[in-house]
Amino acid sequence: MSDKINSLITNIPPPTELPTFVLQNQSNTAEKEIESPPSKEKFNPVIPIEKNFTVPTPTSTASAETPPTPDDPKNEEQKPTQEDIAQVFLPLTDGVKNSVIFGWMKDTVKSGLKSGMQITKESIDKVVTTLDPQMAQLIYSGGNTEIVVASSNDDKITSVREAFQEIFGRATVYGHKSHAKTIANQPVGFENAELAAKERINCVRTNEAFVDKVIVSVENFIVEIYKNQWFDLGLIMLSDPISDVTLKVFTQMTYIPLSVIISLESETDKNYEKKETGYATTVGAAMGRELNTPHYDWHKTYTSIDRFDMIKDAAKSLASIYKRELSAKAQKKIQKDVDQEKEEEK
């Protein structure tokens, strides 16, 4: 037993040297790295190593960013000359009057000021005319449009004036006393109404001052549209001898009771010289008695619509059509002149 133990002990090898964890002398390692020649090529994970390729160094980068000298001929070719710069900015600096920027600024400021002044003027005019409606005649009179109303009736004159001033912006409108010589006081039918309007216009033209003026006539008449159904309406006629324009429009119709027509017939004498063209008594006088209201205000009492508004609405329609007619004639004249010039050139 003891022999076996001794043999086991004798067979155990001697202990080996323990590993050391002490770092070697760093100075020796640094010296070896200094002594070893640097590698010619190093791995770059972004740019692969290629033949005859060198990684740019800070020195080379700095030299690349250094601006070239003025004596470099290549630099002289790329550098823009003063003539090139002047050519580029020529549209902006070609005189103050012809400057694009100056012109744009001038037009912008001018249009802005003009728009602001126009808005201010319109606001002031609106306030003034609201406080004093009679000031509208003074404010909106003038311009190239002059209208003579063949009547001394204020409702006719004022309604036509406001209508034309709304359409033309500015218009001088005034009345002149006139009458129809051969037509009854109350015209009956479209034909007699037209004759009465023409006679009123011709009556104004007898005055030499109004021979070439634009004249508007307003003639109220009655007509039997259906059997025993009578209506009152107004004819508004415009005559412009210079532009050779004649226009006619009508106001809205107002129903007249048959009893009023019967009274008009009874009040017209059998020997009334104008009986064939209508009645001696006007429908306004008869309706005024019927409604117990002034003869000039019977439309409003009867229909809740003022006669002034009826005439104005129709006159606005007339003014709009007249404005279009003038524009069309002006365009035709321009085209005619252009065609004539072309013929002369041939």
C-alpha positions as CSV (number, residue, x, y, z in Angstrom):
1,M,0.0,0.0,0.0
2,S,2.7,2.4,0.9
3,D,4.6,1.4,-2.3
4,K,1.6,2.4,-4.5
5,I,1.3,5.8,-2.8
6,N,5.0,6.5,-3.3
7,S,4.8,5.6,-6.9
8,L,1.9,8.0,-7.5
9,I,3.8,10.8,-5.7
10,T,6.9,10.2,-7.8
11,N,4.9,10.3,-11.0
12,I,3.5,13.9,-10.4
13,P,5.4,16.3,-12.6
14,P,6.9,19.4,-11.1
15,P,4.8,22.6,-11.1
16,T,5.0,24.8,-14.2
17,E,5.7,28.6,-14.2
18,L,2.6,30.8,-13.7
19,P,1.8,33.1,-16.6
20,T,2.7,36.8,-16.1
21,F,0.2,39.6,-16.6
22,V,2.7,42.4,-16.3
23,L,2.9,44.6,-19.4
24,Q,6.1,44.8,-21.3
25,N,8.2,47.9,-21.5
26,Q,6.2,50.3,-23.7
27,S,9.2,52.3,-24.7
28,N,10.6,49.3,-26.5
29,T,7.4,48.8,-28.4
30,A,7.3,52.4,-29.5
31,E,10.9,52.2,-30.7
32,K,10.1,49.2,-32.8
33,E,7.1,50.9,-34.3
34,I,9.2,53.9,-35.2
35,E,11.9,51.8,-36.6
36,S,9.5,49.8,-38.8
37,P,8.8,51.4,-42.2
38,P,5.3,52.7,-42.7
39,S,3.1,50.7,-44.9
40,K,2.6,52.1,-48.4
41,E,-1.1,51.4,-48.5
42,K,-3.7,51.4,-45.8
43,F,-7.2,50.0,-45.9
44,N,-10.0,52.6,-46.3
45,P,-13.5,51.2,-45.7
46,V,-15.1,54.0,-47.7
47,I,-12.9,54.5,-50.7
48,P,-11.3,51.3,-52.1
49,I,-7.6,51.2,-52.7
50,E,-6.9,51.7,-56.4
51,K,-3.8,51.9,-58.4
52,N,-2.0,55.2,-58.4
53,F,-4.5,56.6,-55.9
54,T,-3.4,58.5,-52.9
55,V,-5.6,59.6,-50.0
56,P,-5.7,63.4,-49.8
57,T,-3.9,64.8,-46.8
58,P,-4.8,68.0,-45.0
59,T,-1.9,69.7,-46.7
60,S,-3.2,68.8,-50.2
61,T,-6.8,69.8,-49.2
62,A,-5.6,73.1,-48.0
63,S,-3.7,73.7,-51.1
64,A,-6.7,72.8,-53.2
65,E,-8.9,75.3,-51.4
66,T,-6.3,78.0,-51.8
67,P,-7.6,80.5,-54.4
68,P,-5.5,80.7,-57.6
69,T,-3.3,83.6,-58.2
70,P,-4.4,86.4,-60.4
71,D,-1.7,85.6,-62.9
72,D,-3.1,82.2,-63.6
73,P,-4.4,82.3,-67.2
74,K,-7.0,79.7,-66.5
75,N,-8.4,81.9,-63.8
76,E,-8.7,84.8,-66.3
77,E,-10.8,82.7,-68.6
78,Q,-13.4,81.9,-65.9
79,K,-13.5,85.3,-64.2
80,P,-16.4,87.4,-65.6
81,T,-15.4,90.7,-67.1
82,Q,-17.0,94.1,-66.2
83,E,-18.7,94.0,-69.6
84,D,-20.4,90.7,-68.8
85,I,-21.6,92.1,-65.4
86,A,-22.9,95.2,-67.1
87,Q,-24.7,93.2,-69.7
88,V,-26.5,91.1,-67.1
89,F,-27.6,94.2,-65.1
90,L,-28.3,96.4,-68.1
91,P,-32.1,95.9,-68.0
92,L,-32.1,97.1,-64.3
93,T,-29.7,100.0,-64.7
94,D,-30.4,101.3,-68.2
95,G,-31.4,104.8,-67.0
96,V,-33.7,105.6,-64.2
97,K,-36.7,106.2,-66.4
98,N,-36.2,102.9,-68.2
99,S,-35.3,100.9,-65.1
100,V,-37.4,97.7,-64.8
101,I,-37.4,97.8,-61.0
102,F,-38.0,101.6,-60.9
103,G,-40.8,101.2,-63.4
104,W,-42.4,98.3,-61.4
105,M,-42.2,100.2,-58.2
106,K,-43.6,103.4,-59.7
107,D,-46.5,101.5,-61.3
108,T,-47.2,99.6,-58.1
109,V,-47.2,102.7,-55.9
110,K,-49.1,104.7,-58.5
111,S,-51.9,102.0,-58.8
112,G,-52.0,101.6,-55.0
113,L,-52.4,105.4,-54.4
114,K,-54.9,105.7,-57.2
115,S,-57.0,102.8,-55.8
116,G,-56.8,104.2,-52.3
117,M,-57.8,107.7,-53.5
118,Q,-60.7,106.3,-55.5
119,I,-62.0,104.3,-52.6
120,T,-61.7,107.3,-50.3
121,K,-63.4,109.5,-52.8
122,E,-66.3,107.0,-53.3
123,S,-66.7,106.7,-49.5
124,I,-66.8,110.5,-49.1
125,D,-69.2,110.9,-52.0
126,K,-71.5,108.2,-50.5
127,V,-71.5,109.9,-47.1
128,V,-72.2,113.4,-48.7
129,T,-75.0,112.1,-50.9
130,T,-76.5,110.2,-48.0
131,L,-76.6,113.3,-45.8
132,D,-77.7,115.6,-48.7
133,P,-79.1,113.7,-51.7
134,Q,-79.2,116.9,-53.7
135,M,-75.4,116.9,-53.7
136,A,-75.4,113.9,-56.1
137,Q,-76.3,116.1,-59.0
138,L,-73.2,118.3,-58.3
139,I,-70.8,115.4,-57.6
140,Y,-71.6,113.1,-60.5
141,S,-72.3,115.8,-63.1
142,G,-69.7,116.3,-65.8
143,G,-67.9,113.9,-68.1
144,N,-68.5,113.4,-71.8
145,T,-72.2,112.4,-71.5
146,E,-74.8,115.1,-71.7
147,I,-78.5,114.2,-71.7
148,V,-81.5,116.5,-72.1
149,V,-84.8,115.2,-70.7
150,A,-87.8,116.5,-72.7
151,S,-89.8,117.5,-69.6
152,S,-89.8,119.9,-66.7
153,N,-91.1,117.2,-64.3
154,D,-88.7,116.6,-61.5
155,D,-89.4,112.9,-61.1
156,K,-88.6,112.3,-64.8
157,I,-85.4,114.4,-64.7
158,T,-84.0,113.1,-61.5
159,S,-84.7,109.4,-62.2
160,V,-83.1,109.7,-65.7
161,R,-80.1,111.5,-64.2
162,E,-79.4,109.0,-61.5
163,A,-79.8,106.1,-64.0
164,F,-77.2,107.5,-66.5
165,Q,-74.8,108.5,-63.7
166,E,-74.9,105.0,-62.3
167,I,-74.1,103.5,-65.7
168,F,-71.7,106.1,-67.1
169,G,-70.1,107.2,-63.8
170,R,-70.5,110.9,-64.7
171,A,-73.2,112.5,-66.8
172,T,-74.7,115.9,-67.1
173,V,-78.5,115.5,-67.2
174,Y,-81.0,118.3,-67.1
175,G,-84.6,119.0,-68.3
176,H,-86.2,121.2,-70.8
177,K,-89.9,122.0,-71.0
178,S,-91.7,120.2,-73.8
179,H,-95.1,119.0,-74.9
180,A,-96.8,116.9,-77.6
181,K,-98.9,119.0,-79.9
182,T,-101.1,116.5,-81.7
183,I,-101.5,113.8,-79.0
184,A,-104.1,113.7,-76.2
185,N,-103.2,114.5,-72.6
186,Q,-103.5,110.8,-71.8
187,P,-102.2,108.8,-74.8
188,V,-103.8,105.4,-75.5
189,G,-101.8,102.6,-77.2
190,F,-98.2,102.0,-78.1
191,E,-98.4,103.9,-81.4
192,N,-99.7,107.1,-79.9
193,A,-97.2,106.9,-77.0
194,E,-94.4,106.7,-79.5
195,L,-95.8,109.7,-81.5
196,A,-96.1,111.7,-78.3
197,A,-92.4,110.9,-77.3
198,K,-91.2,112.0,-80.7
199,E,-93.1,115.2,-80.6
200,R,-91.6,116.0,-77.2
201,I,-88.1,115.4,-78.6
202,N,-88.8,117.5,-81.7
203,C,-90.2,120.3,-79.5
204,V,-86.9,120.5,-77.7
205,R,-84.9,120.4,-81.0
206,T,-86.6,123.5,-82.2
207,N,-84.2,125.3,-79.9
208,E,-80.9,125.6,-81.8
209,A,-78.9,124.9,-78.6
210,F,-80.3,121.4,-78.5
211,V,-80.2,120.4,-82.2
212,D,-77.4,117.9,-81.8
213,K,-78.0,117.0,-78.2
214,V,-79.0,113.5,-76.9
215,I,-82.6,113.8,-75.8
216,V,-84.6,111.4,-73.7
217,S,-88.4,111.5,-73.6
218,V,-90.6,109.8,-70.9
219,E,-94.2,109.3,-71.9
220,N,-96.8,107.5,-69.8
221,F,-99.7,105.9,-71.5
222,I,-102.4,103.3,-71.0
223,V,-103.2,100.3,-73.2
224,E,-105.8,97.5,-73.3
225,I,-103.8,94.3,-73.2
226,Y,-106.8,92.0,-72.9
227,K,-110.5,92.8,-73.2
228,N,-111.5,95.2,-70.5
229,Q,-108.1,94.8,-68.9
230,W,-106.1,98.1,-69.0
231,F,-102.6,98.8,-67.9
232,D,-100.5,102.0,-67.3
233,L,-96.8,102.0,-68.4
234,G,-94.2,104.4,-69.5
235,L,-92.2,104.7,-72.8
236,I,-88.7,106.0,-72.5
237,M,-87.2,107.0,-75.9
238,L,-83.6,108.1,-76.5
239,S,-82.6,110.0,-79.6
240,D,-78.9,110.6,-80.5
241,P,-78.6,112.3,-83.9
242,I,-74.7,112.4,-83.9
243,S,-74.3,108.7,-83.3
244,D,-77.5,107.8,-85.2
245,V,-79.0,105.9,-82.3
246,T,-82.7,105.7,-81.4
247,L,-83.7,103.4,-78.5
248,K,-87.0,102.6,-76.7
249,V,-87.7,100.8,-73.4
250,F,-90.7,100.5,-71.2
251,T,-91.4,100.7,-67.5
252,Q,-93.3,97.9,-65.7
253,M,-97.1,97.8,-66.2
254,T,-99.6,98.8,-63.6
255,Y,-103.1,97.4,-63.6
256,I,-105.9,100.1,-64.0
257,P,-109.4,99.3,-62.7
258,L,-112.1,99.3,-65.4
259,S,-114.1,101.9,-63.4
260,V,-111.2,104.4,-63.8
261,I,-111.2,103.9,-67.6
262,I,-115.0,104.5,-67.7
263,S,-114.5,107.7,-65.8
264,L,-111.8,108.8,-68.3
265,E,-114.2,108.2,-71.2
266,S,-117.0,110.1,-69.6
267,E,-114.7,113.1,-68.8
268,T,-113.5,113.4,-72.4
269,D,-115.7,115.6,-74.5
270,K,-117.1,114.3,-77.7
271,N,-115.7,117.3,-79.5
272,Y,-112.2,116.9,-78.0
273,E,-109.9,117.4,-81.0
274,K,-107.4,114.8,-79.9
275,K,-109.9,112.2,-78.9
276,E,-108.6,109.7,-81.5
277,T,-105.3,109.5,-79.7
278,G,-106.5,109.2,-76.1
279,Y,-108.4,111.0,-73.3
280,A,-108.5,114.6,-72.1
281,T,-108.0,113.6,-68.4
282,T,-104.8,111.8,-67.3
283,V,-104.9,108.5,-65.6
284,G,-103.0,110.0,-62.7
285,A,-105.7,112.5,-62.0
286,A,-108.4,109.8,-62.1
287,M,-106.4,107.4,-59.9
288,G,-105.6,110.2,-57.5
289,R,-109.3,110.9,-56.9
290,E,-110.0,107.1,-56.7
291,L,-107.3,106.6,-54.0
292,N,-107.6,110.0,-52.4
293,T,-103.9,110.7,-53.0
294,P,-101.9,113.3,-55.0
295,H,-101.9,112.5,-58.7
296,Y,-98.1,112.3,-58.8
297,D,-98.0,109.8,-56.0
298,W,-100.7,107.3,-57.0
299,H,-98.3,104.6,-58.1
300,K,-96.8,104.3,-54.7
301,T,-100.2,104.4,-52.9
302,Y,-101.6,101.8,-55.3
303,T,-98.7,99.4,-55.8
304,S,-96.2,100.4,-53.0
305,I,-93.7,101.1,-55.8
306,D,-92.8,104.7,-56.5
307,R,-93.1,106.0,-60.1
308,F,-89.6,107.4,-59.7
309,D,-88.2,103.9,-59.2
310,M,-90.1,102.6,-62.2
311,I,-88.7,105.2,-64.4
312,K,-85.2,104.9,-63.0
313,D,-85.1,101.1,-63.5
314,A,-86.2,101.4,-67.1
315,A,-83.8,104.3,-67.7
316,K,-80.9,102.2,-66.3
317,S,-81.7,99.6,-68.9
318,L,-81.8,102.3,-71.6
319,A,-78.5,103.7,-70.5
320,S,-76.8,100.3,-70.5
321,I,-78.0,99.5,-74.0
322,Y,-77.0,103.0,-75.2
323,K,-73.5,102.5,-73.8
324,R,-73.1,99.3,-75.6
325,E,-74.4,100.8,-78.8
326,L,-71.8,103.6,-78.6
327,S,-69.0,101.1,-77.9
328,A,-70.0,98.9,-80.9
329,K,-70.1,101.9,-83.2
330,A,-66.7,103.0,-82.0
331,Q,-65.2,99.6,-82.7
332,K,-66.7,99.6,-86.2
333,K,-65.2,103.0,-86.9
334,I,-61.8,101.8,-85.7
335,Q,-62.0,98.7,-87.8
336,K,-63.1,100.7,-90.8
337,D,-60.1,103.1,-90.4
338,V,-57.7,100.1,-90.2
339,D,-59.2,98.6,-93.3
340,Q,-58.9,101.9,-95.1
341,E,-55.2,102.2,-94.2
342,K,-54.5,98.7,-95.5
343,E,-56.2,99.6,-98.8
344,E,-54.1,102.8,-99.1
345,E,-50.9,100.8,-98.5
346,K,-51.7,98.4,-101.3
